[in-house]
Amino acid sequence: MTANDLGPLQAWLGRQESCEALITPQMLEAYRATLAPHLWDDQGFAPPGLHWCLAPSPAAAGMAELGEDGHPRRGGFLPPVPLPRRMWAGGEVETLAPLPIGEPILRVSSIDDIRFKEGRSGKLCFVTVRHELSCAGTLAIRERQDIVYRGPASGGNVPVGGEPREGERQCWVETPSTLLLRYSALTFNAHRIHYDLPYATAVEGYAGLVVHGPLQASLLFNLAASHAGRVPLRFAYRGQVPLIAGRPFRAAVSWQHKGDSLQAWTQDADGNLNMEASAAC
């Protein structure tokens, strides 16, 4: 794969889609049932991260439109990147106003950037998607979502572990397969690495079922809000090492600059940093 591969994908730059959805009381109840007791109580508004449970982006695909990995086949809203493995790599959420429960929310999504690079694990393609969520004409959330596409599993790059990293506020989160199943259902995410163990290990090369990136980000977002006493204005996060289910992991947060900015992270039982995040208050 070379930079020339970007040529056919240029047509996707600037592509848009929009949808309207509701955060229903039932959705809020299911979100709380899945991630409690780790959620920030925002007094009748949507807790941080709940917007990832709205109507899926790209739009919901029929069963016949799914690829082998469980994602919608490429070439619709997202470009047909010629690499087999896809993951949510990271992103940034800017919260301008709280999202109300039961009110129509308009989300407008657009393809902002497509770029190839060579990483330690081989060829990569990064696709950046911008989302804007509005309610009653008021912009509530501005978001950047980074998606990474990778080559076939190589069997290398096994995490080596690290030293435990304590936070000023932290919790240990269990990762049974039922947690992954519930979060997949909440987000309408059919990626098989989260529930199909033979596929996750034999095809995509993971050591087990993989804990969702946005699930970890949601926990860190809420932990940061609890530590600051308010929802951060900006929350940026990036996956580091895939988090394998079956053992508890640490979610932690500390002030970087008291009252102004926070650092947050997830860390598995072996000490691997799985996700790092920063929050501006």
Secondary structure, 3 states (H helix, E strand, C coil): CCHHHHHHHHHHCCCEEEEEEECCHHHHHHHHHHHCCCCCCCCCECCCCHHHHCCCCCCCCCHHHECCCCCECCCCCCCCCCCCEEEEEEEEEEECCCCECCCEEEEEEEEEEEEEEEECCEEEEEEEEEEEEEECCEEEEEEEEEEEEECCCCCCCCCCCCCCCCCCEEEEECCCHHHHHHHHHHHCCCCHHHCCHHHHHHHCCCCCCECCHHHHHHHHHHHHHHHHCCCCCEEEEEECCCCECCCCEEEEEEEEECCCEEEEEEECCCCCEEEEEEEEC
